Amino acid sequence: MPPFERHLFICTNVRPPGHAKGCCSEKGSEAVREAFKERVAKLGLKGSVRANAAGCLDACEHGISVVVYPENVWYGRVTLQDVDEIVEEHLVNGRPVERLRIFK
Amino acid sequence: MPPFERHLFICTNVRPPGHAKGCCSEKGSEAVREAFKERVAKLGLKGSVRANAAGCLDACEHGISVVVYPENVWYGRVTLQDVDEIVEEHLVNGRPVERLRIFK
């Protein structure tokens, strides 16, 4: 089945409450990852796009962090409200969502 | 800090015992991921190489599955014994380990 045309990794790392770095999980990354997964399935992109959970992507201060490979496009402060735009603009139409990009 | 020169994702997905697809976790993928992490740190590659845990990479029949981005090089049936070779040959010297590659 793989390689995928676009392979998303959403940080779902969990740190203990009160940890100085915080974590993407406490910002709601599991729900974000579910939303990506559902949207991808709904648009019939299964097989060409995959939305994976991942451990800490080392971009904690920008969390919720998402990376799209093989393009190497990174997104920060991704919320549930951003999922449809990323899927439709970037994953379907090939135009990364500039306002959410980090590490450009 | 990111983007990384090479970003590894090691499937650490867990399925219930007896599941028809099996899972990379029951094949020892957590230990493989730890070994990658330690080797990367020991060789001073932290910052340029990252070894992340990931959910199911949809390559279950080839597990333990590993993908290296942005190159999009996939490895299957990775064992603890393969970690040093992948790190030294591929991640340091830039030569993917052909005998372990899948989806070429």
N, CA and C atoms of all chains as a GROMACS GRO file, in nm:
protein
  624
    1MET      N    1   0.081  -0.122   0.000
    1MET     CA    2   0.000   0.000   0.000
    1MET      C    3   0.085   0.128   0.000
    2PRO      N    4   0.164   0.157   0.110
    2PRO     CA    5   0.247   0.277   0.104
    2PRO      C    6   0.347   0.263  -0.010
    3PRO      N    7   0.424   0.362  -0.052
    3PRO     CA    8   0.429   0.499  -0.002
    3PRO      C    9   0.302   0.580  -0.033
    4PHE      N   10   0.279   0.676   0.056
    4PHE     CA   11   0.167   0.766   0.041
    4PHE      C   12   0.210   0.892  -0.034
    5GLU      N   13   0.114   0.950  -0.100
    5GLU     CA   14   0.142   1.077  -0.168
    5GLU      C   15   0.176   1.185  -0.064
    6ARG      N   16   0.096   1.184   0.041
    6ARG     CA   17   0.123   1.276   0.154
    6ARG      C   18   0.100   1.202   0.284
    7HIS      N   19   0.197   1.211   0.372
    7HIS     CA   20   0.193   1.137   0.498
    7HIS      C   21   0.204   1.237   0.613
    8LEU      N   22   0.094   1.255   0.683
    8LEU     CA   23   0.088   1.350   0.796
    8LEU      C   24   0.122   1.280   0.926
    9PHE      N   25   0.197   1.348   1.008
    9PHE     CA   26   0.222   1.301   1.143
    9PHE      C   27   0.178   1.410   1.239
   10ILE      N   28   0.084   1.373   1.326
   10ILE     CA   29   0.031   1.467   1.424
   10ILE      C   30   0.088   1.426   1.559
   11CYS      N   31   0.154   1.521   1.626
   11CYS     CA   32   0.211   1.490   1.757
   11CYS      C   33   0.100   1.464   1.858
   12THR      N   34   0.104   1.344   1.917
   12THR     CA   35   0.005   1.313   2.022
   12THR      C   36   0.078   1.280   2.152
   13ASN      N   37   0.195   1.340   2.168
   13ASN     CA   38   0.276   1.313   2.288
   13ASN      C   39   0.206   1.361   2.416
   14VAL      N   40   0.218   1.281   2.519
   14VAL     CA   41   0.157   1.310   2.650
   14VAL      C   42   0.267   1.335   2.752
   15ARG      N   43   0.263   1.450   2.818
   15ARG     CA   44   0.352   1.475   2.932
   15ARG      C   45   0.268   1.493   3.059
   16PRO      N   46   0.329   1.474   3.174
   16PRO     CA   47   0.251   1.491   3.297
   16PRO      C   48   0.200   1.635   3.310
   17PRO      N   49   0.083   1.654   3.372
   17PRO     CA   50   0.030   1.790   3.391
   17PRO      C   51   0.134   1.876   3.462
   18GLY      N   52   0.147   2.001   3.418
   18GLY     CA   53   0.239   2.093   3.484
   18GLY      C   54   0.381   2.089   3.430
   19HIS      N   55   0.410   1.998   3.337
   19HIS     CA   56   0.544   1.991   3.278
   19HIS      C   57   0.574   2.123   3.206
   20ALA      N   58   0.698   2.171   3.219
   20ALA     CA   59   0.735   2.303   3.165
   20ALA      C   60   0.711   2.313   3.014
   21LYS      N   61   0.733   2.204   2.944
   21LYS     CA   62   0.718   2.209   2.798
   21LYS      C   63   0.572   2.194   2.754
   22GLY      N   64   0.485   2.154   2.844
   22GLY     CA   65   0.349   2.121   2.804
   22GLY      C   66   0.353   2.002   2.710
   23CYS      N   67   0.245   1.977   2.639
   23CYS     CA   68   0.247   1.870   2.538
   23CYS      C   69   0.131   1.891   2.442
   24CYS      N   70   0.145   1.832   2.323
   24CYS     CA   71   0.041   1.849   2.222
   24CYS      C   72  -0.088   1.780   2.264
   25SER      N   73  -0.075   1.673   2.340
   25SER     CA   74  -0.195   1.601   2.383
   25SER      C   75  -0.288   1.690   2.465
   26GLU      N   76  -0.231   1.766   2.559
   26GLU     CA   77  -0.318   1.849   2.645
   26GLU      C   78  -0.380   1.965   2.566
   27LYS      N   79  -0.326   1.990   2.447
   27LYS     CA   80  -0.386   2.093   2.360
   27LYS      C   81  -0.492   2.035   2.267
   28GLY      N   82  -0.515   1.904   2.278
   28GLY     CA   83  -0.624   1.842   2.200
   28GLY      C   84  -0.580   1.771   2.073
   29SER      N   85  -0.456   1.723   2.070
   29SER     CA   86  -0.405   1.668   1.945
   29SER      C   87  -0.470   1.536   1.904
   30GLU      N   88  -0.521   1.460   2.000
   30GLU     CA   89  -0.590   1.335   1.962
   30GLU      C   90  -0.716   1.366   1.880
   31ALA      N   91  -0.787   1.468   1.922
   31ALA     CA   92  -0.908   1.506   1.847
   31ALA      C   93  -0.871   1.560   1.709
   32VAL      N   94  -0.761   1.634   1.703
   32VAL     CA   95  -0.714   1.687   1.574
   32VAL      C   96  -0.677   1.571   1.482
   33ARG      N   97  -0.609   1.475   1.536
   33ARG     CA   98  -0.569   1.360   1.453
   33ARG      C   99  -0.693   1.281   1.407
   34GLU      N  100  -0.792   1.265   1.493
   34GLU     CA  101  -0.916   1.197   1.454
   34GLU      C  102  -0.986   1.274   1.342
   35ALA      N  103  -0.986   1.406   1.355
   35ALA     CA  104  -1.052   1.490   1.255
   35ALA      C  105  -0.982   1.478   1.120
   36PHE      N  106  -0.849   1.476   1.121
   36PHE     CA  107  -0.774   1.456   0.996
   36PHE      C  108  -0.811   1.321   0.934
   37LYS      N  109  -0.812   1.219   1.017
   37LYS     CA  110  -0.837   1.082   0.970
   37LYS      C  111  -0.976   1.072   0.906
   38GLU      N  112  -1.074   1.129   0.976
   38GLU     CA  113  -1.211   1.123   0.925
   38GLU      C  114  -1.227   1.200   0.794
   39ARG      N  115  -1.166   1.316   0.788
   39ARG     CA  116  -1.178   1.401   0.669
   39ARG      C  117  -1.112   1.334   0.548
   40VAL      N  118  -0.996   1.275   0.573
   40VAL     CA  119  -0.923   1.204   0.467
   40VAL      C  120  -1.008   1.088   0.414
   41ALA      N  121  -1.070   1.014   0.506
   41ALA     CA  122  -1.154   0.901   0.465
   41ALA      C  123  -1.277   0.950   0.387
   42LYS      N  124  -1.337   1.056   0.439
   42LYS     CA  125  -1.460   1.110   0.377
   42LYS      C  126  -1.435   1.158   0.233
   43LEU      N  127  -1.317   1.211   0.210
   43LEU     CA  128  -1.285   1.262   0.076
   43LEU      C  129  -1.228   1.153  -0.015
   44GLY      N  130  -1.226   1.030   0.034
   44GLY     CA  131  -1.178   0.920  -0.050
   44GLY      C  132  -1.028   0.923  -0.075
   45LEU      N  133  -0.955   0.984   0.018
   45LEU     CA  134  -0.809   0.997   0.000
   45LEU      C  135  -0.730   0.881   0.062
   46LYS      N  136  -0.803   0.789   0.124
   46LYS     CA  137  -0.736   0.675   0.188
   46LYS      C  138  -0.648   0.603   0.086
   47GLY      N  139  -0.526   0.575   0.126
   47GLY     CA  140  -0.434   0.510   0.033
   47GLY      C  141  -0.334   0.608  -0.023
   48SER      N  142  -0.379   0.731  -0.053
   48SER     CA  143  -0.284   0.831  -0.104
   48SER      C  144  -0.242   0.928   0.006
   49VAL      N  145  -0.328   0.945   0.107
   49VAL     CA  146  -0.294   1.032   0.220
   49VAL      C  147  -0.313   0.952   0.347
   50ARG      N  148  -0.219   0.966   0.440
   50ARG     CA  149  -0.237   0.899   0.570
   50ARG      C  150  -0.209   0.997   0.684
   51ALA      N  151  -0.296   0.996   0.782
   51ALA     CA  152  -0.281   1.083   0.900
   51ALA      C  153  -0.245   0.996   1.019
   52ASN      N  154  -0.119   1.001   1.057
   52ASN     CA  155  -0.067   0.915   1.164
   52ASN      C  156  -0.047   0.993   1.294
   53ALA      N  157  -0.071   0.924   1.403
   53ALA     CA  158  -0.026   0.977   1.532
   53ALA      C  159   0.125   0.958   1.540
   54ALA      N  160   0.191   1.049   1.612
   54ALA     CA  161   0.336   1.037   1.631
   54ALA      C  162   0.373   1.080   1.772
   55GLY      N  163   0.488   1.033   1.817
   55GLY     CA  164   0.544   1.083   1.942
   55GLY      C  165   0.593   1.226   1.924
   56CYS      N  166   0.656   1.280   2.025
   56CYS     CA  167   0.701   1.420   2.026
   56CYS      C  168   0.785   1.454   1.904
   57LEU      N  169   0.742   1.555   1.829
   57LEU     CA  170   0.812   1.596   1.707
   57LEU      C  171   0.918   1.702   1.736
   58ASP      N  172   0.940   1.732   1.862
   58ASP     CA  173   1.043   1.826   1.904
   58ASP      C  174   1.013   1.970   1.858
   59ALA      N  175   0.884   1.999   1.852
   59ALA     CA  176   0.842   2.134   1.816
   59ALA      C  177   0.739   2.180   1.919
   60CYS      N  178   0.766   2.146   2.045
   60CYS     CA  179   0.669   2.161   2.154
   60CYS      C  180   0.614   2.303   2.165
   61GLU      N  181   0.700   2.402   2.149
   61GLU     CA  182   0.656   2.541   2.168
   61GLU      C  183   0.559   2.586   2.060
   62HIS      N  184   0.549   2.508   1.953
   62HIS     CA  185   0.457   2.542   1.844
   62HIS      C  186   0.331   2.454   1.844
   63GLY      N  187   0.320   2.364   1.942
   63GLY     CA  188   0.213   2.264   1.940
   63GLY      C  189   0.073   2.323   1.938
   64ILE      N  190  -0.019   2.259   1.878
   64ILE     CA  191  -0.017   2.124   1.822
   64ILE      C  192   0.063   2.122   1.691
   65SER      N  193   0.162   2.035   1.684
   65SER     CA  194   0.253   2.029   1.569
   65SER      C  195   0.214   1.917   1.474
   66VAL      N  196   0.228   1.948   1.346
   66VAL     CA  197   0.196   1.851   1.240
   66VAL      C  198   0.304   1.864   1.133
   67VAL      N  199   0.352   1.752   1.080
   67VAL     CA  200   0.444   1.759   0.966
   67VAL      C  201   0.387   1.675   0.852
   68VAL      N  202   0.404   1.726   0.732
   68VAL     CA  203   0.356   1.656   0.611
   68VAL      C  204   0.479   1.616   0.529
   69TYR      N  205   0.498   1.486   0.516
   69TYR     CA  206   0.607   1.433   0.434
   69TYR      C  207   0.550   1.371   0.308
   70PRO      N  208   0.626   1.352   0.199
   70PRO     CA  209   0.768   1.384   0.188
   70PRO      C  210   0.799   1.531   0.162
   71GLU      N  211   0.697   1.616   0.162
   71GLU     CA  212   0.722   1.757   0.130
   71GLU      C  213   0.801   1.831   0.237
   72ASN      N  214   0.794   1.779   0.363
   72ASN     CA  215   0.863   1.846   0.473
   72ASN      C  216   0.802   1.983   0.504
   73VAL      N  217   0.670   1.986   0.502
   73VAL     CA  218   0.596   2.107   0.539
   73VAL      C  219   0.549   2.090   0.684
   74TRP      N  220   0.585   2.187   0.767
   74TRP     CA  221   0.552   2.182   0.911
   74TRP      C  222   0.444   2.284   0.944
   75TYR      N  223   0.350   2.241   1.027
   75TYR     CA  224   0.246   2.332   1.076
   75TYR      C  225   0.252   2.340   1.229
   76GLY      N  226   0.220   2.460   1.280
   76GLY     CA  227   0.215   2.480   1.424
   76GLY      C  228   0.083   2.541   1.466
   77ARG      N  229   0.052   2.525   1.597
   77ARG     CA  230  -0.072   2.576   1.656
   77ARG      C  231  -0.194   2.535   1.576
   78VAL      N  232  -0.194   2.408   1.535
   78VAL     CA  233  -0.306   2.356   1.457
   78VAL      C  234  -0.422   2.326   1.552
   79THR      N  235  -0.538   2.373   1.516
   79THR     CA  236  -0.658   2.346   1.596
   79THR      C  237  -0.759   2.267   1.512
   80LEU      N  238  -0.863   2.221   1.578
   80LEU     CA  239  -0.970   2.149   1.507
   80LEU      C  240  -1.026   2.232   1.392
   81GLN      N  241  -1.028   2.364   1.413
   81GLN     CA  242  -1.084   2.454   1.312
   81GLN      C  243  -0.997   2.462   1.186
   82ASP      N  244  -0.872   2.418   1.196
   82ASP     CA  245  -0.780   2.428   1.081
   82ASP      C  246  -0.779   2.302   0.994
   83VAL      N  247  -0.837   2.195   1.044
   83VAL     CA  248  -0.821   2.065   0.979
   83VAL      C  249  -0.878   2.065   0.837
   84ASP      N  250  -1.000   2.113   0.821
   84ASP     CA  251  -1.062   2.109   0.688
   84ASP      C  252  -0.982   2.191   0.588
   85GLU      N  253  -0.930   2.306   0.632
   85GLU     CA  254  -0.853   2.391   0.541
   85GLU      C  255  -0.723   2.322   0.498
   86ILE      N  256  -0.655   2.260   0.593
   86ILE     CA  257  -0.531   2.189   0.558
   86ILE      C  258  -0.562   2.074   0.462
   87VAL      N  259  -0.668   2.000   0.491
   87VAL     CA  260  -0.702   1.886   0.404
   87VAL      C  261  -0.738   1.936   0.265
   88GLU      N  262  -0.826   2.033   0.259
   88GLU     CA  263  -0.875   2.073   0.126
   88GLU      C  264  -0.772   2.154   0.048
   89GLU      N  265  -0.708   2.249   0.115
   89GLU     CA  266  -0.610   2.333   0.044
   89GLU      C  267  -0.482   2.257   0.012
   90HIS      N  268  -0.428   2.195   0.115
   90HIS     CA  269  -0.296   2.133   0.097
   90HIS      C  270  -0.306   1.991   0.039
   91LEU      N  271  -0.381   1.907   0.108
   91LEU     CA  272  -0.378   1.764   0.072
   91LEU      C  273  -0.452   1.736  -0.058
   92VAL      N  274  -0.556   1.813  -0.085
   92VAL     CA  275  -0.629   1.793  -0.210
   92VAL      C  276  -0.572   1.882  -0.321
   93ASN      N  277  -0.555   2.011  -0.290
   93ASN     CA  278  -0.516   2.104  -0.396
   93ASN      C  279  -0.367   2.134  -0.404
   94GLY      N  280  -0.290   2.080  -0.309
   94GLY     CA  281  -0.144   2.096  -0.318
   94GLY      C  282  -0.091   2.232  -0.279
   95ARG      N  283  -0.174   2.311  -0.209
   95ARG     CA  284  -0.129   2.445  -0.167
   95ARG      C  285  -0.119   2.450  -0.015
   96PRO      N  286   0.004   2.442   0.040
   96PRO     CA  287   0.020   2.449   0.185
   96PRO      C  288  -0.047   2.574   0.244
   97VAL      N  289  -0.098   2.561   0.365
   97VAL     CA  290  -0.168   2.671   0.432
   97VAL      C  291  -0.063   2.760   0.500
   98GLU      N  292  -0.028   2.868   0.432
   98GLU     CA  293   0.088   2.950   0.472
   98GLU      C  294   0.077   3.006   0.613
   99ARG      N  295  -0.043   3.047   0.654
   99ARG     CA  296  -0.058   3.113   0.784
   99ARG      C  297  -0.026   3.020   0.902
  100LEU      N  298  -0.026   2.891   0.878
  100LEU     CA  299   0.002   2.795   0.986
  100LEU      C  300   0.142   2.734   0.979
  101ARG      N  301   0.217   2.771   0.876
  101ARG     CA  302   0.348   2.707   0.859
  101ARG      C  303   0.452   2.755   0.960
  102ILE      N  304   0.539   2.661   1.000
  102ILE     CA  305   0.655   2.693   1.084
  102ILE      C  306   0.779   2.633   1.015
  103PHE      N  307   0.896   2.681   1.055
  103PHE     CA  308   1.024   2.630   1.001
  103PHE      C  309   1.031   2.643   0.848
  104LYS      N  310   0.991   2.757   0.797
  104LYS     CA  311   0.995   2.775   0.650
  104LYS      C  312   1.135   2.814   0.606
  105MET      N  313   1.390   2.405   1.590
  105MET     CA  314   1.481   2.291   1.574
  105MET      C  315   1.454   2.214   1.444
  106PRO      N  316   1.337   2.149   1.426
  106PRO     CA  317   1.313   2.081   1.298
  106PRO      C  318   1.318   2.183   1.185
  107PRO      N  319   1.318   2.151   1.057
  107PRO     CA  320   1.317   2.018   0.997
  107PRO      C  321   1.448   1.940   1.021
  108PHE      N  322   1.430   1.811   1.023
  108PHE     CA  323   1.542   1.719   1.040
  108PHE      C  324   1.596   1.677   0.903
  109GLU      N  325   1.723   1.645   0.903
  109GLU     CA  326   1.781   1.594   0.779
  109GLU      C  327   1.716   1.459   0.743
  110ARG      N  328   1.702   1.377   0.846
  110ARG     CA  329   1.631   1.250   0.828
  110ARG      C  330   1.541   1.225   0.948
  111HIS      N  331   1.416   1.194   0.920
  111HIS     CA  332   1.315   1.177   1.024
  111HIS      C  333   1.257   1.036   1.012
  112LEU      N  334   1.291   0.952   1.109
  112LEU     CA  335   1.245   0.812   1.111
  112LEU      C  336   1.117   0.800   1.190
  113PHE      N  337   1.027   0.720   1.138
  113PHE     CA  338   0.907   0.685   1.213
  113PHE      C  339   0.902   0.534   1.224
  114ILE      N  340   0.900   0.488   1.348
  114ILE     CA  341   0.896   0.345   1.377
  114ILE      C  342   0.756   0.312   1.426
  115CYS      N  343   0.690   0.219   1.358
  115CYS     CA  344   0.554   0.183   1.399
  115CYS      C  345   0.558   0.117   1.537
  116THR      N  346   0.484   0.175   1.631
  116THR     CA  347   0.473   0.112   1.764
  116THR      C  348   0.327   0.082   1.796
  117ASN      N  349   0.251   0.057   1.690
  117ASN     CA  350   0.107   0.030   1.708
  117ASN      C  351   0.084  -0.099   1.787
  118VAL      N  352  -0.017  -0.093   1.874
  118VAL     CA  353  -0.053  -0.207   1.958
  118VAL      C  354  -0.192  -0.257   1.920
  119ARG      N  355  -0.203  -0.385   1.887
  119ARG     CA  356  -0.334  -0.447   1.867
  119ARG      C  357  -0.354  -0.555   1.973
  120PRO      N  358  -0.481  -0.592   1.996
  120PRO     CA  359  -0.504  -0.697   2.098
  120PRO      C  360  -0.438  -0.829   2.054
  121PRO      N  361  -0.394  -0.909   2.150
  121PRO     CA  362  -0.334  -1.039   2.116
  121PRO      C  363  -0.430  -1.122   2.031
  122GLY      N  364  -0.378  -1.189   1.931
  122GLY     CA  365  -0.463  -1.274   1.846
  122GLY      C  366  -0.525  -1.203   1.728
  123HIS      N  367  -0.507  -1.071   1.718
  123HIS     CA  368  -0.563  -0.996   1.604
  123HIS      C  369  -0.502  -1.049   1.474
  124ALA      N  370  -0.585  -1.062   1.370
  124ALA     CA  371  -0.540  -1.123   1.245
  124ALA      C  372  -0.420  -1.050   1.183
  125LYS      N  373  -0.417  -0.920   1.197
  125LYS     CA  374  -0.307  -0.843   1.137
  125LYS      C  375  -0.180  -0.843   1.221
  126GLY      N  376  -0.192  -0.889   1.345
  126GLY     CA  377  -0.077  -0.874   1.437
  126GLY      C  378  -0.048  -0.727   1.458
  127CYS      N  379   0.068  -0.694   1.510
  127CYS     CA  380   0.106  -0.553   1.523
  127CYS      C  381   0.257  -0.544   1.544
  128CYS      N  382   0.311  -0.428   1.512
  128CYS     CA  383   0.456  -0.409   1.524
  128CYS      C  384   0.500  -0.414   1.670
  129SER      N  385   0.412  -0.370   1.760
  129SER     CA  386   0.447  -0.371   1.901
  129SER      C  387   0.480  -0.512   1.950
  130GLU      N  388   0.398  -0.609   1.913
  130GLU     CA  389   0.423  -0.746   1.963
  130GLU      C  390   0.549  -0.807   1.901
  131LYS      N  391   0.598  -0.743   1.795
  131LYS     CA  392   0.724  -0.788   1.733
  131LYS      C  393   0.845  -0.717   1.794
  132GLY      N  394   0.818  -0.627   1.891
  132GLY     CA  395   0.930  -0.564   1.963
  132GLY      C  396   0.967  -0.425   1.915
  133SER      N  397   0.870  -0.354   1.858
  133SER     CA  398   0.905  -0.225   1.796
  133SER      C  399   0.943  -0.117   1.897
  134GLU      N  400   0.893  -0.126   2.021
  134GLU     CA  401   0.932  -0.025   2.121
  134GLU      C  402   1.083  -0.034   2.149
  135ALA      N  403   1.133  -0.158   2.156
  135ALA     CA  404   1.276  -0.176   2.181
  135ALA      C  405   1.358  -0.128   2.060
  136VAL      N  406   1.304  -0.153   1.941
  136VAL     CA  407   1.372  -0.107   1.819
  136VAL      C  408   1.378   0.046   1.817
  137ARG      N  409   1.269   0.107   1.854
  137ARG     CA  410   1.265   0.253   1.855
  137ARG      C  411   1.363   0.308   1.961
  138GLU      N  412   1.368   0.247   2.076
  138GLU     CA  413   1.464   0.288   2.180
  138GLU      C  414   1.607   0.274   2.129
  139ALA      N  415   1.634   0.165   2.059
  139ALA     CA  416   1.769   0.140   2.008
  139ALA      C  417   1.807   0.246   1.904
  140PHE      N  418   1.714   0.282   1.818
  140PHE     CA  419   1.740   0.389   1.720
  140PHE      C  420   1.772   0.520   1.793
  141LYS      N  421   1.688   0.550   1.892
  141LYS     CA  422   1.702   0.676   1.966
  141LYS      C  423   1.840   0.684   2.035
  142GLU      N  424   1.876   0.576   2.099
  142GLU     CA  425   2.004   0.573   2.169
  142GLU      C  426   2.122   0.585   2.074
  143ARG      N  427   2.114   0.513   1.963
  143ARG     CA  428   2.225   0.513   1.866
  143ARG      C  429   2.242   0.653   1.804
  144VAL      N  430   2.129   0.714   1.773
  144VAL     CA  431   2.131   0.850   1.716
  144VAL      C  432   2.196   0.948   1.815
  145ALA      N  433   2.160   0.935   1.942
  145ALA     CA  434   2.216   1.023   2.044
  145ALA      C  435   2.365   0.999   2.061
  146LYS      N  436   2.401   0.872   2.064
  146LYS     CA  437   2.541   0.833   2.086
  146LYS      C  438   2.632   0.885   1.975
  147LEU      N  439   2.580   0.888   1.853
  147LEU     CA  440   2.661   0.934   1.739
  147LEU      C  441   2.653   1.086   1.721
  148GLY      N  442   2.587   1.154   1.813
  148GLY     CA  443   2.580   1.300   1.805
  148GLY      C  444   2.494   1.351   1.692
  149LEU      N  445   2.395   1.270   1.652
  149LEU     CA  446   2.309   1.309   1.539
  149LEU      C  447   2.183   1.384   1.582
  150LYS      N  448   2.168   1.400   1.713
  150LYS     CA  449   2.048   1.468   1.765
  150LYS      C  450   2.036   1.606   1.700
  151GLY      N  451   1.917   1.638   1.654
  151GLY     CA  452   1.899   1.766   1.585
  151GLY      C  453   1.893   1.747   1.436
  152SER      N  454   1.976   1.658   1.382
  152SER     CA  455   1.969   1.635   1.237
  152SER      C  456   1.892   1.507   1.204
  153VAL      N  457   1.890   1.414   1.299
  153VAL     CA  458   1.814   1.290   1.279
  153VAL      C  459   1.720   1.274   1.398
  154ARG      N  460   1.596   1.233   1.371
  154ARG     CA  461   1.504   1.205   1.482
  154ARG      C  462   1.433   1.072   1.460
  155ALA      N  463   1.429   0.993   1.565
  155ALA     CA  464   1.363   0.862   1.560
  155ALA      C  465   1.235   0.870   1.642
  156ASN      N  466   1.123   0.877   1.573
  156ASN     CA  467   0.993   0.895   1.638
  156ASN      C  468   0.912   0.766   1.642
  157ALA      N  469   0.838   0.749   1.747
  157ALA     CA  470   0.734   0.647   1.749
  157ALA      C  471   0.618   0.696   1.661
  158ALA      N  472   0.549   0.602   1.599
  158ALA     CA  473   0.431   0.638   1.519
  158ALA      C  474   0.323   0.533   1.535
  159GLY      N  475   0.200   0.574   1.507
  159GLY     CA  476   0.091   0.477   1.499
  159GLY      C  477   0.107   0.390   1.376
  160CYS      N  478   0.008   0.307   1.350
  160CYS     CA  479   0.014   0.210   1.240
  160CYS      C  480   0.046   0.276   1.106
  161LEU      N  481   0.153   0.229   1.042
  161LEU     CA  482   0.198   0.286   0.914
  161LEU      C  483   0.131   0.216   0.795
  162ASP      N  484   0.039   0.126   0.824
  162ASP     CA  485  -0.036   0.054   0.720
  162ASP      C  486   0.055  -0.036   0.635
  163ALA      N  487   0.155  -0.091   0.701
  163ALA     CA  488   0.244  -0.186   0.634
  163ALA      C  489   0.259  -0.308   0.725
  164CYS      N  490   0.147  -0.346   0.787
  164CYS     CA  491   0.146  -0.446   0.894
  164CYS      C  492   0.214  -0.577   0.853
  165GLU      N  493   0.190  -0.621   0.730
  165GLU     CA  494   0.244  -0.752   0.689
  165GLU      C  495   0.396  -0.749   0.678
  166HIS      N  496   0.454  -0.630   0.679
  166HIS     CA  497   0.600  -0.617   0.670
  166HIS      C  498   0.665  -0.582   0.804
  167GLY      N  499   0.583  -0.572   0.910
  167GLY     CA  500   0.632  -0.522   1.038
  167GLY      C  501   0.748  -0.602   1.096
  168ILE      N  502   0.833  -0.542   1.170
  168ILE     CA  503   0.834  -0.404   1.218
  168ILE      C  504   0.866  -0.309   1.102
  169SER      N  505   0.779  -0.211   1.084
  169SER     CA  506   0.792  -0.116   0.973
  169SER      C  507   0.852   0.015   1.018
  170VAL      N  508   0.936   0.070   0.931
  170VAL     CA  509   1.004   0.197   0.958
  170VAL      C  510   1.004   0.277   0.827
  171VAL      N  511   0.976   0.406   0.836
  171VAL     CA  512   0.989   0.491   0.718
  171VAL      C  513   1.083   0.607   0.750
  172VAL      N  514   1.166   0.641   0.653
  172VAL     CA  515   1.261   0.752   0.668
  172VAL      C  516   1.221   0.862   0.570
  173TYR      N  517   1.182   0.975   0.627
  173TYR     CA  518   1.148   1.092   0.546
  173TYR      C  519   1.255   1.198   0.561
  174PRO      N  520   1.269   1.295   0.470
  174PRO     CA  521   1.186   1.314   0.351
  174PRO      C  522   1.221   1.222   0.234
  175GLU      N  523   1.315   1.131   0.252
  175GLU     CA  524   1.355   1.046   0.139
  175GLU      C  525   1.247   0.949   0.093
  176ASN      N  526   1.155   0.914   0.189
  176ASN     CA  527   1.051   0.817   0.156
  176ASN      C  528   1.109   0.678   0.133
  177VAL      N  529   1.203   0.641   0.216
  177VAL     CA  530   1.261   0.507   0.214
  177VAL      C  531   1.193   0.424   0.322
  178TRP      N  532   1.138   0.311   0.282
  178TRP     CA  533   1.064   0.223   0.375
  178TRP      C  534   1.144   0.097   0.402
  179TYR      N  535   1.142   0.058   0.531
  179TYR     CA  536   1.205  -0.068   0.571
  179TYR      C  537   1.102  -0.161   0.633
  180GLY      N  538   1.120  -0.291   0.610
  180GLY     CA  539   1.033  -0.391   0.671
  180GLY      C  540   1.112  -0.497   0.743
  181ARG      N  541   1.042  -0.568   0.834
  181ARG     CA  542   1.103  -0.675   0.915
  181ARG      C  543   1.231  -0.628   0.983
  182VAL      N  544   1.224  -0.507   1.036
  182VAL     CA  545   1.341  -0.450   1.105
  182VAL      C  546   1.351  -0.513   1.245
  183THR      N  547   1.469  -0.559   1.278
  183THR     CA  548   1.491  -0.616   1.412
  183THR      C  549   1.597  -0.533   1.484
  184LEU      N  550   1.613  -0.562   1.612
  184LEU     CA  551   1.716  -0.494   1.692
  184LEU      C  552   1.854  -0.507   1.626
  185GLN      N  553   1.876  -0.622   1.562
  185GLN     CA  554   2.007  -0.648   1.500
  185GLN      C  555   2.032  -0.559   1.378
  186ASP      N  556   1.927  -0.498   1.324
  186ASP     CA  557   1.942  -0.415   1.204
  186ASP      C  558   1.966  -0.267   1.234
  187VAL      N  559   1.945  -0.229   1.359
  187VAL     CA  560   1.943  -0.086   1.392
  187VAL      C  561   2.078  -0.018   1.364
  188ASP      N  562   2.186  -0.078   1.410
  188ASP     CA  563   2.317  -0.015   1.390
  188ASP      C  564   2.350   0.001   1.242
  189GLU      N  565   2.314  -0.101   1.162
  189GLU     CA  566   2.343  -0.095   1.019
  189GLU      C  567   2.263   0.018   0.952
  190ILE      N  568   2.136   0.030   0.988
  190ILE     CA  569   2.055   0.138   0.929
  190ILE      C  570   2.111   0.273   0.971
  191VAL      N  571   2.146   0.286   1.098
  191VAL     CA  572   2.197   0.416   1.145
  191VAL      C  573   2.329   0.448   1.076
  192GLU      N  574   2.420   0.353   1.076
  192GLU     CA  575   2.552   0.386   1.022
  192GLU      C  576   2.555   0.396   0.870
  193GLU      N  577   2.490   0.299   0.803
  193GLU     CA  578   2.492   0.300   0.657
  193GLU      C  579   2.404   0.411   0.599
  194HIS      N  580   2.281   0.415   0.649
  194HIS     CA  581   2.185   0.508   0.588
  194HIS      C  582   2.192   0.649   0.649
  195LEU      N  583   2.177   0.654   0.780
  195LEU     CA  584   2.161   0.786   0.843
  195LEU      C  585   2.293   0.863   0.847
  196VAL      N  586   2.403   0.793   0.860
  196VAL     CA  587   2.533   0.862   0.861
  196VAL      C  588   2.590   0.872   0.719
  197ASN      N  589   2.593   0.758   0.648
  197ASN     CA  590   2.661   0.756   0.518
  197ASN      C  591   2.570   0.778   0.397
  198GLY      N  592   2.439   0.784   0.422
  198GLY     CA  593   2.346   0.816   0.313
  198GLY      C  594   2.319   0.701   0.216
  199ARG      N  595   2.351   0.578   0.259
  199ARG     CA  596   2.327   0.462   0.172
  199ARG      C  597   2.220   0.373   0.233
  200PRO      N  598   2.095   0.380   0.182
  200PRO     CA  599   1.989   0.295   0.237
  200PRO      C  600   2.030   0.147   0.237
  201VAL      N  601   1.981   0.073   0.334
  201VAL     CA  602   2.014  -0.069   0.349
  201VAL      C  603   1.919  -0.148   0.259
  202GLU      N  604   1.968  -0.184   0.142
  202GLU     CA  605   1.882  -0.240   0.036
  202GLU      C  606   1.809  -0.367   0.078
  203ARG      N  607   1.876  -0.454   0.153
  203ARG     CA  608   1.815  -0.584   0.185
  203ARG      C  609   1.691  -0.571   0.273
  204LEU      N  610   1.672  -0.457   0.336
  204LEU     CA  611   1.556  -0.439   0.424
  204LEU      C  612   1.447  -0.352   0.362
  205ARG      N  613   1.474  -0.300   0.242
  205ARG     CA  614   1.378  -0.205   0.184
  205ARG      C  615   1.251  -0.274   0.134
  206ILE      N  616   1.139  -0.203   0.148
  206ILE     CA  617   1.010  -0.246   0.092
  206ILE      C  618   0.954  -0.128   0.014
  207PHE      N  619   0.858  -0.155  -0.075
  207PHE     CA  620   0.793  -0.049  -0.156
  207PHE      C  621   0.893   0.029  -0.242
  208LYS      N  622   0.984  -0.040  -0.304
  208LYS     CA  623   1.083   0.032  -0.386
  208LYS      C  624   1.026   0.065  -0.523
   0.00000   0.00000   0.00000
